[in-house]
Amino acid sequence: PHLERRANAFAVMFLMPEGGVLEVIEACSSEPRARVAAVAKRFGASYRAATEHLYSLGFIGEDARDELLDELDTLVGG
């Protein structure tokens, strides 16, 4: 599991580099939902992956992350 987590983290940073993410979020609203949607669209990532990545990079807070993921789980049926 540890090696898999590290591999996943590397892949996310490779596919959604911090500089590119920063460019995207600077061009959109400061509202977390808008930021996640813009990043997911730009990088072809899932909403969940974009949410977790923005949280990991410090662009959204823990409360926003949890709220967005709860909303997603409700929409897709848990």
All heavy atoms as a GROMACS GRO file, in nm:
protein
  594
    1PRO      N    1   0.081  -0.122   0.000
    1PRO     CA    2   0.000   0.000   0.000
    1PRO      C    3   0.085   0.127   0.000
    1PRO      O    4   0.051   0.222  -0.066
    1PRO     CB    5  -0.083  -0.010   0.125
    1PRO     CG    6  -0.089  -0.156   0.159
    1PRO     CD    7   0.038  -0.213   0.107
    2HIS      N    8   0.196   0.128   0.074
    2HIS     CA    9   0.280   0.248   0.080
    2HIS      C   10   0.340   0.279  -0.057
    2HIS      O   11   0.338   0.394  -0.102
    2HIS     CB   12   0.390   0.231   0.185
    2HIS     CG   13   0.483   0.347   0.192
    2HIS    ND1   14   0.443   0.470   0.241
    2HIS    CD2   15   0.613   0.361   0.155
    2HIS    CE1   16   0.546   0.554   0.232
    2HIS    NE2   17   0.650   0.490   0.182
    3LEU      N   18   0.392   0.178  -0.123
    3LEU     CA   19   0.450   0.198  -0.255
    3LEU      C   20   0.344   0.244  -0.355
    3LEU      O   21   0.370   0.333  -0.437
    3LEU     CB   22   0.516   0.069  -0.304
    3LEU     CG   23   0.589   0.076  -0.437
    3LEU    CD1   24   0.698   0.183  -0.434
    3LEU    CD2   25   0.648  -0.059  -0.472
    4GLU      N   26   0.226   0.188  -0.346
    4GLU     CA   27   0.118   0.227  -0.435
    4GLU      C   28   0.078   0.374  -0.412
    4GLU      O   29   0.055   0.448  -0.507
    4GLU     CB   30  -0.004   0.137  -0.414
    4GLU     CG   31  -0.117   0.166  -0.511
    4GLU     CD   32  -0.234   0.071  -0.493
    4GLU    OE1   33  -0.219  -0.033  -0.426
    4GLU    OE2   34  -0.341   0.103  -0.547
    5ARG      N   35   0.072   0.416  -0.287
    5ARG     CA   36   0.040   0.557  -0.256
    5ARG      C   37   0.146   0.650  -0.314
    5ARG      O   38   0.114   0.755  -0.369
    5ARG     CB   39   0.027   0.578  -0.105
    5ARG     CG   40  -0.106   0.533  -0.049
    5ARG     CD   41  -0.128   0.586   0.091
    5ARG     NE   42  -0.021   0.553   0.183
    5ARG     CZ   43  -0.014   0.444   0.257
    5ARG    NH1   44  -0.110   0.356   0.251
    5ARG    NH2   45   0.086   0.423   0.338
    6ARG      N   46   0.271   0.612  -0.302
    6ARG     CA   47   0.379   0.694  -0.356
    6ARG      C   48   0.372   0.701  -0.508
    6ARG      O   49   0.392   0.807  -0.568
    6ARG     CB   50   0.515   0.642  -0.311
    6ARG     CG   51   0.539   0.667  -0.163
    6ARG     CD   52   0.679   0.637  -0.127
    6ARG     NE   53   0.767   0.717  -0.212
    6ARG     CZ   54   0.886   0.758  -0.178
    6ARG    NH1   55   0.932   0.727  -0.061
    6ARG    NH2   56   0.961   0.826  -0.260
    7ALA      N   57   0.342   0.589  -0.570
    7ALA     CA   58   0.330   0.587  -0.716
    7ALA      C   59   0.213   0.674  -0.761
    7ALA      O   60   0.224   0.749  -0.859
    7ALA     CB   61   0.311   0.444  -0.766
    8ASN      N   62   0.102   0.665  -0.690
    8ASN     CA   63  -0.014   0.748  -0.723
    8ASN      C   64   0.018   0.896  -0.706
    8ASN      O   65  -0.021   0.979  -0.790
    8ASN     CB   66  -0.134   0.710  -0.638
    8ASN     CG   67  -0.195   0.578  -0.678
    8ASN    OD1   68  -0.173   0.530  -0.788
    8ASN    ND2   69  -0.271   0.518  -0.588
    9ALA      N   70   0.088   0.930  -0.599
    9ALA     CA   71   0.124   1.071  -0.576
    9ALA      C   72   0.215   1.122  -0.687
    9ALA      O   73   0.199   1.235  -0.736
    9ALA     CB   74   0.192   1.085  -0.440
   10PHE      N   75   0.310   1.040  -0.729
   10PHE     CA   76   0.398   1.079  -0.839
   10PHE      C   77   0.318   1.101  -0.967
   10PHE      O   78   0.338   1.199  -1.038
   10PHE     CB   79   0.505   0.972  -0.862
   10PHE     CG   80   0.590   0.999  -0.983
   10PHE    CD1   81   0.694   1.090  -0.977
   10PHE    CD2   82   0.563   0.938  -1.104
   10PHE    CE1   83   0.770   1.118  -1.090
   10PHE    CE2   84   0.639   0.964  -1.217
   10PHE     CZ   85   0.743   1.055  -1.209
   11ALA      N   86   0.228   1.010  -0.996
   11ALA     CA   87   0.147   1.020  -1.118
   11ALA      C   88   0.063   1.147  -1.117
   11ALA      O   89   0.055   1.218  -1.219
   11ALA     CB   90   0.058   0.898  -1.133
   12VAL      N   91   0.002   1.178  -1.004
   12VAL     CA   92  -0.080   1.298  -0.996
   12VAL      C   93   0.004   1.423  -1.018
   12VAL      O   94  -0.036   1.513  -1.092
   12VAL     CB   95  -0.154   1.304  -0.860
   12VAL    CG1   96  -0.216   1.440  -0.836
   12VAL    CG2   97  -0.261   1.197  -0.854
   13MET      N   98   0.121   1.429  -0.958
   13MET     CA   99   0.207   1.546  -0.976
   13MET      C  100   0.256   1.556  -1.120
   13MET      O  101   0.275   1.665  -1.173
   13MET     CB  102   0.324   1.544  -0.879
   13MET     CG  103   0.286   1.574  -0.737
   13MET     SD  104   0.207   1.735  -0.713
   13MET     CE  105   0.344   1.844  -0.743
   14PHE      N  106   0.277   1.444  -1.184
   14PHE     CA  107   0.320   1.442  -1.324
   14PHE      C  108   0.207   1.488  -1.416
   14PHE      O  109   0.228   1.567  -1.508
   14PHE     CB  110   0.367   1.301  -1.362
   14PHE     CG  111   0.416   1.291  -1.503
   14PHE    CD1  112   0.541   1.340  -1.539
   14PHE    CD2  113   0.337   1.234  -1.600
   14PHE    CE1  114   0.586   1.331  -1.670
   14PHE    CE2  115   0.381   1.223  -1.731
   14PHE     CZ  116   0.507   1.273  -1.766
   15LEU      N  117   0.086   1.438  -1.391
   15LEU     CA  118  -0.028   1.468  -1.478
   15LEU      C  119  -0.091   1.604  -1.450
   15LEU      O  120  -0.151   1.664  -1.539
   15LEU     CB  121  -0.133   1.358  -1.465
   15LEU     CG  122  -0.087   1.220  -1.510
   15LEU    CD1  123  -0.191   1.115  -1.474
   15LEU    CD2  124  -0.058   1.219  -1.659
   16MET      N  125  -0.081   1.650  -1.326
   16MET     CA  126  -0.136   1.780  -1.287
   16MET      C  127  -0.029   1.858  -1.210
   16MET      O  128  -0.037   1.873  -1.088
   16MET     CB  129  -0.261   1.761  -1.199
   16MET     CG  130  -0.380   1.705  -1.269
   16MET     SD  131  -0.530   1.702  -1.165
   16MET     CE  132  -0.500   1.560  -1.060
   17PRO      N  133   0.073   1.908  -1.280
   17PRO     CA  134   0.183   1.976  -1.211
   17PRO      C  135   0.134   2.103  -1.140
   17PRO      O  136   0.042   2.171  -1.186
   17PRO     CB  137   0.281   2.010  -1.323
   17PRO     CG  138   0.202   2.005  -1.448
   17PRO     CD  139   0.090   1.908  -1.425
   18GLU      N  140   0.198   2.131  -1.029
   18GLU     CA  141   0.156   2.243  -0.944
   18GLU      C  142   0.150   2.374  -1.022
   18GLU      O  143   0.056   2.452  -1.006
   18GLU     CB  144   0.248   2.256  -0.823
   18GLU     CG  145   0.202   2.361  -0.726
   18GLU     CD  146   0.282   2.362  -0.598
   18GLU    OE1  147   0.376   2.281  -0.582
   18GLU    OE2  148   0.251   2.446  -0.512
   19GLY      N  149   0.250   2.400  -1.105
   19GLY     CA  150   0.250   2.525  -1.182
   19GLY      C  151   0.131   2.538  -1.274
   19GLY      O  152   0.070   2.644  -1.286
   20GLY      N  153   0.096   2.428  -1.339
   20GLY     CA  154  -0.020   2.428  -1.428
   20GLY      C  155  -0.149   2.445  -1.352
   20GLY      O  156  -0.240   2.516  -1.396
   21VAL      N  157  -0.158   2.381  -1.237
   21VAL     CA  158  -0.276   2.393  -1.153
   21VAL      C  159  -0.291   2.538  -1.107
   21VAL      O  160  -0.400   2.596  -1.111
   21VAL     CB  161  -0.269   2.297  -1.032
   21VAL    CG1  162  -0.379   2.326  -0.932
   21VAL    CG2  163  -0.276   2.152  -1.079
   22LEU      N  164  -0.180   2.598  -1.067
   22LEU     CA  165  -0.183   2.737  -1.022
   22LEU      C  166  -0.233   2.830  -1.133
   22LEU      O  167  -0.315   2.918  -1.109
   22LEU     CB  168  -0.044   2.780  -0.975
   22LEU     CG  169  -0.031   2.922  -0.919
   22LEU    CD1  170  -0.125   2.942  -0.801
   22LEU    CD2  171   0.112   2.948  -0.878
   23GLU      N  172  -0.187   2.809  -1.255
   23GLU     CA  173  -0.234   2.890  -1.367
   23GLU      C  174  -0.385   2.878  -1.385
   23GLU      O  175  -0.453   2.978  -1.409
   23GLU     CB  176  -0.165   2.847  -1.496
   23GLU     CG  177  -0.021   2.888  -1.507
   23GLU     CD  178   0.044   2.838  -1.635
   23GLU    OE1  179  -0.028   2.798  -1.729
   23GLU    OE2  180   0.168   2.838  -1.640
   24VAL      N  181  -0.436   2.758  -1.373
   24VAL     CA  182  -0.580   2.735  -1.390
   24VAL      C  183  -0.659   2.804  -1.280
   24VAL      O  184  -0.757   2.874  -1.308
   24VAL     CB  185  -0.612   2.584  -1.394
   24VAL    CG1  186  -0.762   2.559  -1.391
   24VAL    CG2  187  -0.550   2.520  -1.517
   25ILE      N  188  -0.618   2.786  -1.156
   25ILE     CA  189  -0.699   2.842  -1.047
   25ILE      C  190  -0.688   2.994  -1.039
   25ILE      O  191  -0.781   3.059  -0.994
   25ILE     CB  192  -0.671   2.775  -0.911
   25ILE    CG1  193  -0.531   2.804  -0.862
   25ILE    CG2  194  -0.700   2.628  -0.916
   25ILE    CD1  195  -0.509   2.764  -0.718
   26GLU      N  196  -0.576   3.049  -1.086
   26GLU     CA  197  -0.565   3.195  -1.087
   26GLU      C  198  -0.660   3.257  -1.188
   26GLU      O  199  -0.697   3.373  -1.176
   26GLU     CB  200  -0.421   3.237  -1.117
   26GLU     CG  201  -0.328   3.219  -1.000
   26GLU     CD  202  -0.185   3.258  -1.031
   26GLU    OE1  203  -0.147   3.266  -1.149
   26GLU    OE2  204  -0.110   3.281  -0.934
   27ALA      N  205  -0.699   3.180  -1.289
   27ALA     CA  206  -0.786   3.231  -1.395
   27ALA      C  207  -0.934   3.208  -1.364
   27ALA      O  208  -1.019   3.240  -1.447
   27ALA     CB  209  -0.750   3.165  -1.527
   28CYS      N  210  -0.966   3.152  -1.249
   28CYS     CA  211  -1.107   3.126  -1.219
   28CYS      C  212  -1.144   3.180  -1.081
   28CYS      O  213  -1.061   3.236  -1.010
   28CYS     CB  214  -1.139   2.978  -1.233
   28CYS     SG  215  -1.074   2.872  -1.104
   29SER      N  216  -1.265   3.157  -1.045
   29SER     CA  217  -1.320   3.200  -0.916
   29SER      C  218  -1.241   3.139  -0.801
   29SER      O  219  -1.177   3.036  -0.815
   29SER     CB  220  -1.466   3.154  -0.910
   29SER     OG  221  -1.516   3.156  -0.778
   30SER      N  222  -1.251   3.203  -0.686
   30SER     CA  223  -1.185   3.148  -0.567
   30SER      C  224  -1.273   3.044  -0.499
   30SER      O  225  -1.231   2.982  -0.403
   30SER     CB  226  -1.149   3.259  -0.469
   30SER     OG  227  -1.268   3.322  -0.422
   31GLU      N  228  -1.393   3.022  -0.551
   31GLU     CA  229  -1.485   2.925  -0.495
   31GLU      C  230  -1.431   2.784  -0.522
   31GLU      O  231  -1.395   2.752  -0.635
   31GLU     CB  232  -1.623   2.945  -0.559
   31GLU     CG  233  -1.739   2.887  -0.481
   31GLU     CD  234  -1.758   2.739  -0.510
   31GLU    OE1  235  -1.748   2.699  -0.626
   31GLU    OE2  236  -1.780   2.664  -0.414
   32PRO      N  237  -1.419   2.702  -0.418
   32PRO     CA  238  -1.358   2.569  -0.434
   32PRO      C  239  -1.421   2.484  -0.544
   32PRO      O  240  -1.350   2.416  -0.619
   32PRO     CB  241  -1.376   2.504  -0.296
   32PRO     CG  242  -1.381   2.618  -0.201
   32PRO     CD  243  -1.451   2.728  -0.276
   33ARG      N  244  -1.552   2.486  -0.556
   33ARG     CA  245  -1.620   2.405  -0.658
   33ARG      C  246  -1.574   2.444  -0.798
   33ARG      O  247  -1.548   2.359  -0.883
   33ARG     CB  248  -1.771   2.423  -0.643
   33ARG     CG  249  -1.854   2.308  -0.688
   33ARG     CD  250  -2.001   2.326  -0.647
   33ARG     NE  251  -2.025   2.285  -0.509
   33ARG     CZ  252  -2.035   2.369  -0.404
   33ARG    NH1  253  -2.027   2.498  -0.419
   33ARG    NH2  254  -2.056   2.321  -0.284
   34ALA      N  255  -1.561   2.574  -0.822
   34ALA     CA  256  -1.517   2.624  -0.952
   34ALA      C  257  -1.372   2.586  -0.978
   34ALA      O  258  -1.336   2.549  -1.090
   34ALA     CB  259  -1.534   2.776  -0.959
   35ARG      N  260  -1.290   2.595  -0.876
   35ARG     CA  261  -1.148   2.558  -0.890
   35ARG      C  262  -1.133   2.411  -0.927
   35ARG      O  263  -1.059   2.376  -1.018
   35ARG     CB  264  -1.072   2.587  -0.761
   35ARG     CG  265  -1.048   2.733  -0.737
   35ARG     CD  266  -0.971   2.757  -0.612
   35ARG     NE  267  -0.922   2.894  -0.612
   35ARG     CZ  268  -0.832   2.941  -0.529
   35ARG    NH1  269  -0.779   2.862  -0.438
   35ARG    NH2  270  -0.793   3.066  -0.535
   36VAL      N  271  -1.204   2.326  -0.855
   36VAL     CA  272  -1.195   2.181  -0.881
   36VAL      C  273  -1.243   2.150  -1.022
   36VAL      O  274  -1.178   2.076  -1.097
   36VAL     CB  275  -1.274   2.102  -0.776
   36VAL    CG1  276  -1.286   1.955  -0.815
   36VAL    CG2  277  -1.207   2.113  -0.639
   37ALA      N  278  -1.356   2.207  -1.060
   37ALA     CA  279  -1.411   2.181  -1.193
   37ALA      C  280  -1.316   2.226  -1.302
   37ALA      O  281  -1.295   2.156  -1.402
   37ALA     CB  282  -1.546   2.249  -1.208
   38ALA      N  283  -1.254   2.343  -1.286
   38ALA     CA  284  -1.161   2.395  -1.386
   38ALA      C  285  -1.037   2.307  -1.399
   38ALA      O  286  -0.990   2.278  -1.509
   38ALA     CB  287  -1.122   2.539  -1.351
   39VAL      N  288  -0.984   2.263  -1.286
   39VAL     CA  289  -0.865   2.177  -1.288
   39VAL      C  290  -0.899   2.041  -1.350
   39VAL      O  291  -0.824   1.989  -1.434
   39VAL     CB  292  -0.804   2.162  -1.147
   39VAL    CG1  293  -0.701   2.051  -1.142
   39VAL    CG2  294  -0.743   2.295  -1.103
   40ALA      N  295  -1.011   1.984  -1.310
   40ALA     CA  296  -1.052   1.854  -1.364
   40ALA      C  297  -1.067   1.863  -1.516
   40ALA      O  298  -1.019   1.776  -1.589
   40ALA     CB  299  -1.182   1.808  -1.300
   41LYS      N  300  -1.130   1.970  -1.564
   41LYS     CA  301  -1.151   1.986  -1.707
   41LYS      C  302  -1.018   2.006  -1.780
   41LYS      O  303  -0.991   1.941  -1.882
   41LYS     CB  304  -1.243   2.105  -1.733
   41LYS     CG  305  -1.271   2.128  -1.879
   41LYS     CD  306  -1.366   2.243  -1.900
   41LYS     CE  307  -1.390   2.264  -2.048
   41LYS     NZ  308  -1.482   2.374  -2.072
   42ARG      N  309  -0.934   2.094  -1.730
   42ARG     CA  310  -0.808   2.127  -1.797
   42ARG      C  311  -0.716   2.006  -1.809
   42ARG      O  312  -0.650   1.985  -1.910
   42ARG     CB  313  -0.737   2.240  -1.722
   42ARG     CG  314  -0.592   2.264  -1.757
   42ARG     CD  315  -0.572   2.305  -1.902
   42ARG     NE  316  -0.435   2.336  -1.932
   42ARG     CZ  317  -0.341   2.245  -1.961
   42ARG    NH1  318  -0.370   2.117  -1.964
   42ARG    NH2  319  -0.218   2.282  -1.989
   43PHE      N  320  -0.709   1.924  -1.705
   43PHE     CA  321  -0.615   1.813  -1.703
   43PHE      C  322  -0.679   1.677  -1.734
   43PHE      O  323  -0.611   1.575  -1.730
   43PHE     CB  324  -0.541   1.808  -1.570
   43PHE     CG  325  -0.451   1.927  -1.548
   43PHE    CD1  326  -0.492   2.033  -1.470
   43PHE    CD2  327  -0.328   1.934  -1.610
   43PHE    CE1  328  -0.410   2.144  -1.451
   43PHE    CE2  329  -0.245   2.044  -1.593
   43PHE     CZ  330  -0.287   2.150  -1.513
   44GLY      N  331  -0.809   1.677  -1.762
   44GLY     CA  332  -0.877   1.551  -1.793
   44GLY      C  333  -0.880   1.456  -1.675
   44GLY      O  334  -0.873   1.334  -1.692
   45ALA      N  335  -0.887   1.512  -1.557
   45ALA     CA  336  -0.886   1.432  -1.434
   45ALA      C  337  -1.028   1.415  -1.381
   45ALA      O  338  -1.119   1.490  -1.418
   45ALA     CB  339  -0.801   1.500  -1.328
   46SER      N  340  -1.046   1.318  -1.295
   46SER     CA  341  -1.176   1.303  -1.230
   46SER      C  342  -1.195   1.416  -1.129
   46SER      O  343  -1.098   1.478  -1.081
   46SER     CB  344  -1.185   1.168  -1.157
   46SER     OG  345  -1.102   1.168  -1.042
   47TYR      N  346  -1.319   1.444  -1.097
   47TYR     CA  347  -1.352   1.546  -0.998
   47TYR      C  348  -1.290   1.510  -0.864
   47TYR      O  349  -1.234   1.593  -0.796
   47TYR     CB  350  -1.504   1.558  -0.988
   47TYR     CG  351  -1.553   1.676  -0.910
   47TYR    CD1  352  -1.568   1.800  -0.970
   47TYR    CD2  353  -1.586   1.663  -0.776
   47TYR    CE1  354  -1.615   1.909  -0.898
   47TYR    CE2  355  -1.632   1.771  -0.702
   47TYR     CZ  356  -1.646   1.894  -0.764
   47TYR     OH  357  -1.692   2.002  -0.692
   48ARG      N  358  -1.297   1.381  -0.829
   48ARG     CA  359  -1.239   1.334  -0.702
   48ARG      C  360  -1.088   1.356  -0.699
   48ARG      O  361  -1.032   1.406  -0.602
   48ARG     CB  362  -1.273   1.187  -0.680
   48ARG     CG  363  -1.219   1.131  -0.548
   48ARG     CD  364  -1.264   0.988  -0.525
   48ARG     NE  365  -1.408   0.972  -0.529
   48ARG     CZ  366  -1.490   1.001  -0.427
   48ARG    NH1  367  -1.442   1.047  -0.314
   48ARG    NH2  368  -1.619   0.982  -0.439
   49ALA      N  369  -1.019   1.318  -0.808
   49ALA     CA  370  -0.873   1.335  -0.813
   49ALA      C  371  -0.835   1.482  -0.807
   49ALA      O  372  -0.739   1.519  -0.737
   49ALA     CB  373  -0.817   1.272  -0.940
   50ALA      N  374  -0.909   1.567  -0.878
   50ALA     CA  375  -0.879   1.710  -0.875
   50ALA      C  376  -0.903   1.767  -0.735
   50ALA      O  377  -0.824   1.849  -0.687
   50ALA     CB  378  -0.964   1.784  -0.978
   51THR      N  379  -1.009   1.723  -0.670
   51THR     CA  380  -1.038   1.770  -0.534
   51THR      C  381  -0.924   1.732  -0.439
   51THR      O  382  -0.872   1.816  -0.364
   51THR     CB  383  -1.170   1.709  -0.483
   51THR    OG1  384  -1.277   1.748  -0.570
   51THR    CG2  385  -1.202   1.755  -0.341
   52GLU      N  386  -0.884   1.607  -0.442
   52GLU     CA  387  -0.776   1.561  -0.352
   52GLU      C  388  -0.645   1.633  -0.383
   52GLU      O  389  -0.570   1.668  -0.291
   52GLU     CB  390  -0.758   1.410  -0.365
   52GLU     CG  391  -0.874   1.329  -0.311
   52GLU     CD  392  -0.887   1.331  -0.159
   52GLU    OE1  393  -0.809   1.398  -0.089
   52GLU    OE2  394  -0.980   1.263  -0.110
   53HIS      N  395  -0.618   1.655  -0.511
   53HIS     CA  396  -0.493   1.720  -0.548
   53HIS      C  397  -0.491   1.867  -0.504
   53HIS      O  398  -0.390   1.914  -0.450
   53HIS     CB  399  -0.472   1.709  -0.699
   53HIS     CG  400  -0.336   1.745  -0.745
   53HIS    ND1  401  -0.220   1.698  -0.685
   53HIS    CD2  402  -0.294   1.824  -0.847
   53HIS    CE1  403  -0.114   1.747  -0.747
   53HIS    NE2  404  -0.156   1.823  -0.846
   54LEU      N  405  -0.601   1.937  -0.524
   54LEU     CA  406  -0.606   2.077  -0.479
   54LEU      C  407  -0.591   2.086  -0.328
   54LEU      O  408  -0.528   2.178  -0.276
   54LEU     CB  409  -0.735   2.144  -0.525
   54LEU     CG  410  -0.743   2.176  -0.673
   54LEU    CD1  411  -0.876   2.240  -0.708
   54LEU    CD2  412  -0.630   2.267  -0.715
   55TYR      N  413  -0.647   1.990  -0.257
   55TYR     CA  414  -0.630   1.986  -0.112
   55TYR      C  415  -0.483   1.960  -0.077
   55TYR      O  416  -0.425   2.030   0.006
   55TYR     CB  417  -0.720   1.879  -0.050
   55TYR     CG  418  -0.689   1.855   0.094
   55TYR    CD1  419  -0.720   1.950   0.191
   55TYR    CD2  420  -0.623   1.739   0.135
   55TYR    CE1  421  -0.689   1.929   0.325
   55TYR    CE2  422  -0.592   1.716   0.267
   55TYR     CZ  423  -0.624   1.812   0.362
   55TYR     OH  424  -0.592   1.791   0.494
   56SER      N  425  -0.423   1.862  -0.142
   56SER     CA  426  -0.283   1.829  -0.115
   56SER      C  427  -0.190   1.946  -0.141
   56SER      O  428  -0.090   1.964  -0.069
   56SER     CB  429  -0.237   1.710  -0.200
   56SER     OG  430  -0.306   1.594  -0.164
   57LEU      N  431  -0.222   2.025  -0.242
   57LEU     CA  432  -0.139   2.141  -0.276
   57LEU      C  433  -0.172   2.264  -0.190
   57LEU      O  434  -0.103   2.364  -0.198
   57LEU     CB  435  -0.156   2.177  -0.424
   57LEU     CG  436  -0.102   2.074  -0.523
   57LEU    CD1  437  -0.140   2.115  -0.666
   57LEU    CD2  438   0.048   2.059  -0.510
   58GLY      N  439  -0.277   2.255  -0.110
   58GLY     CA  440  -0.314   2.366  -0.022
   58GLY      C  441  -0.400   2.472  -0.089
   58GLY      O  442  -0.416   2.582  -0.035
   59PHE      N  443  -0.460   2.440  -0.204
   59PHE     CA  444  -0.543   2.537  -0.274
   59PHE      C  445  -0.688   2.535  -0.228
   59PHE      O  446  -0.764   2.627  -0.258
   59PHE     CB  447  -0.537   2.516  -0.426
   59PHE     CG  448  -0.401   2.545  -0.483
   59PHE    CD1  449  -0.337   2.453  -0.564
   59PHE    CD2  450  -0.335   2.664  -0.457
   59PHE    CE1  451  -0.212   2.479  -0.620
   59PHE    CE2  452  -0.210   2.691  -0.510
   59PHE     CZ  453  -0.148   2.599  -0.591
   60ILE      N  454  -0.729   2.430  -0.158
   60ILE     CA  455  -0.858   2.426  -0.089
   60ILE      C  456  -0.834   2.366   0.048
   60ILE      O  457  -0.739   2.288   0.067
   60ILE     CB  458  -0.967   2.347  -0.165
   60ILE    CG1  459  -0.930   2.200  -0.181
   60ILE    CG2  460  -0.999   2.411  -0.299
   60ILE    CD1  461  -1.043   2.113  -0.237
   61GLY      N  462  -0.918   2.402   0.143
   61GLY     CA  463  -0.902   2.353   0.279
   61GLY      C  464  -0.968   2.218   0.301
   61GLY      O  465  -1.040   2.166   0.215
   62GLU      N  466  -0.944   2.163   0.417
   62GLU     CA  467  -0.999   2.032   0.452
   62GLU      C  468  -1.151   2.031   0.453
   62GLU      O  469  -1.214   1.938   0.403
   62GLU     CB  470  -0.945   1.986   0.587
   62GLU     CG  471  -0.987   1.847   0.626
   62GLU     CD  472  -0.921   1.799   0.754
   62GLU    OE1  473  -0.852   1.877   0.821
   62GLU    OE2  474  -0.940   1.680   0.786
   63ASP      N  475  -1.211   2.136   0.508
   63ASP     CA  476  -1.357   2.143   0.513
   63ASP      C  477  -1.416   2.146   0.372
   63ASP      O  478  -1.515   2.078   0.344
   63ASP     CB  479  -1.404   2.265   0.592
   63ASP     CG  480  -1.378   2.252   0.741
   63ASP    OD1  481  -1.355   2.140   0.789
   63ASP    OD2  482  -1.380   2.356   0.810
   64ALA      N  483  -1.355   2.226   0.284
   64ALA     CA  484  -1.404   2.233   0.145
   64ALA      C  485  -1.388   2.098   0.077
   64ALA      O  486  -1.480   2.051   0.008
   64ALA     CB  487  -1.329   2.341   0.068
   65ARG      N  488  -1.273   2.034   0.096
   65ARG     CA  489  -1.251   1.901   0.037
   65ARG      C  490  -1.358   1.803   0.082
   65ARG      O  491  -1.420   1.734   0.000
   65ARG     CB  492  -1.114   1.847   0.073
   65ARG     CG  493  -1.091   1.707   0.013
   65ARG     CD  494  -0.982   1.631   0.080
   65ARG     NE  495  -1.016   1.606   0.221
   65ARG     CZ  496  -0.936   1.545   0.304
   65ARG    NH1  497  -0.818   1.503   0.266
   65ARG    NH2  498  -0.972   1.525   0.428
   66ASP      N  499  -1.381   1.798   0.212
   66ASP     CA  500  -1.478   1.703   0.266
   66ASP      C  501  -1.618   1.732   0.213
   66ASP      O  502  -1.692   1.640   0.176
   66ASP     CB  503  -1.478   1.707   0.419
   66ASP     CG  504  -1.349   1.652   0.479
   66ASP    OD1  505  -1.270   1.588   0.405
   66ASP    OD2  506  -1.327   1.675   0.600
   67GLU      N  507  -1.654   1.858   0.206
   67GLU     CA  508  -1.787   1.896   0.154
   67GLU      C  509  -1.802   1.857   0.007
   67GLU      O  510  -1.904   1.800  -0.033
   67GLU     CB  511  -1.807   2.047   0.170
   67GLU     CG  512  -1.942   2.095   0.123
   67GLU     CD  513  -1.958   2.245   0.141
   67GLU    OE1  514  -1.910   2.299   0.242
   67GLU    OE2  515  -2.020   2.307   0.054
   68LEU      N  516  -1.700   1.885  -0.073
   68LEU     CA  517  -1.706   1.852  -0.215
   68LEU      C  518  -1.713   1.701  -0.238
   68LEU      O  519  -1.789   1.654  -0.323
   68LEU     CB  520  -1.586   1.911  -0.288
   68LEU     CG  521  -1.583   2.064  -0.295
   68LEU    CD1  522  -1.450   2.112  -0.349
   68LEU    CD2  523  -1.698   2.118  -0.378
   69LEU      N  524  -1.636   1.626  -0.163
   69LEU     CA  525  -1.639   1.480  -0.178
   69LEU      C  526  -1.771   1.421  -0.128
   69LEU      O  527  -1.823   1.326  -0.188
   69LEU     CB  528  -1.520   1.416  -0.108
   69LEU     CG  529  -1.383   1.448  -0.169
   69LEU    CD1  530  -1.272   1.385  -0.089
   69LEU    CD2  531  -1.376   1.406  -0.315
   70ASP      N  532  -1.828   1.479  -0.022
   70ASP     CA  533  -1.959   1.434   0.026
   70ASP      C  534  -2.065   1.460  -0.081
   70ASP      O  535  -2.151   1.375  -0.106
   70ASP     CB  536  -1.998   1.504   0.156
   70ASP     CG  537  -1.922   1.453   0.277
   70ASP    OD1  538  -1.858   1.345   0.267
   70ASP    OD2  539  -1.925   1.521   0.382
   71GLU      N  540  -2.060   1.579  -0.143
   71GLU     CA  541  -2.155   1.611  -0.250
   71GLU      C  542  -2.139   1.512  -0.366
   71GLU      O  543  -2.239   1.465  -0.422
   71GLU     CB  544  -2.132   1.753  -0.302
   71GLU     CG  545  -2.175   1.861  -0.206
   71GLU     CD  546  -2.138   2.000  -0.255
   71GLU    OE1  547  -2.089   2.015  -0.370
   71GLU    OE2  548  -2.158   2.095  -0.178
   72LEU      N  549  -2.016   1.483  -0.401
   72LEU     CA  550  -1.989   1.390  -0.511
   72LEU      C  551  -2.045   1.251  -0.479
   72LEU      O  552  -2.111   1.189  -0.561
   72LEU     CB  553  -1.839   1.381  -0.539
   72LEU     CG  554  -1.796   1.286  -0.650
   72LEU    CD1  555  -1.856   1.329  -0.783
   72LEU    CD2  556  -1.645   1.281  -0.658
   73ASP      N  557  -2.021   1.205  -0.357
   73ASP     CA  558  -2.071   1.074  -0.316
   73ASP      C  559  -2.224   1.069  -0.320
   73ASP      O  560  -2.283   0.969  -0.359
   73ASP     CB  561  -2.022   1.037  -0.176
   73ASP     CG  562  -1.873   1.003  -0.175
   73ASP    OD1  563  -1.816   0.975  -0.283
   73ASP    OD2  564  -1.814   1.006  -0.066
   74THR      N  565  -2.288   1.179  -0.282
   74THR     CA  566  -2.434   1.187  -0.288
   74THR      C  567  -2.484   1.181  -0.432
   74THR      O  568  -2.580   1.110  -0.463
   74THR     CB  569  -2.483   1.317  -0.221
   74THR    OG1  570  -2.442   1.316  -0.083
   74THR    CG2  571  -2.634   1.330  -0.228
   75LEU      N  572  -2.415   1.251  -0.520
   75LEU     CA  573  -2.456   1.253  -0.661
   75LEU      C  574  -2.441   1.118  -0.730
   75LEU      O  575  -2.522   1.082  -0.814
   75LEU     CB  576  -2.374   1.357  -0.739
   75LEU     CG  577  -2.407   1.503  -0.710
   75LEU    CD1  578  -2.306   1.594  -0.779
   75LEU    CD2  579  -2.548   1.536  -0.757
   76VAL      N  580  -2.334   1.047  -0.696
   76VAL     CA  581  -2.308   0.920  -0.763
   76VAL      C  582  -2.363   0.800  -0.683
   76VAL      O  583  -2.340   0.686  -0.722
   76VAL     CB  584  -2.158   0.899  -0.794
   76VAL    CG1  585  -2.109   1.004  -0.891
   76VAL    CG2  586  -2.075   0.894  -0.669
   77GLY      N  587  -2.432   0.830  -0.577
   77GLY     CA  588  -2.496   0.722  -0.503
   77GLY      C  589  -2.412   0.654  -0.398
   77GLY      O  590  -2.428   0.538  -0.370
   78GLY      N  591  -2.316   0.731  -0.344
   78GLY     CA  592  -2.242   0.681  -0.230
   78GLY      C  593  -2.122   0.606  -0.261
   78GLY      O  594  -2.059   0.535  -0.202
   0.00000   0.00000   0.00000
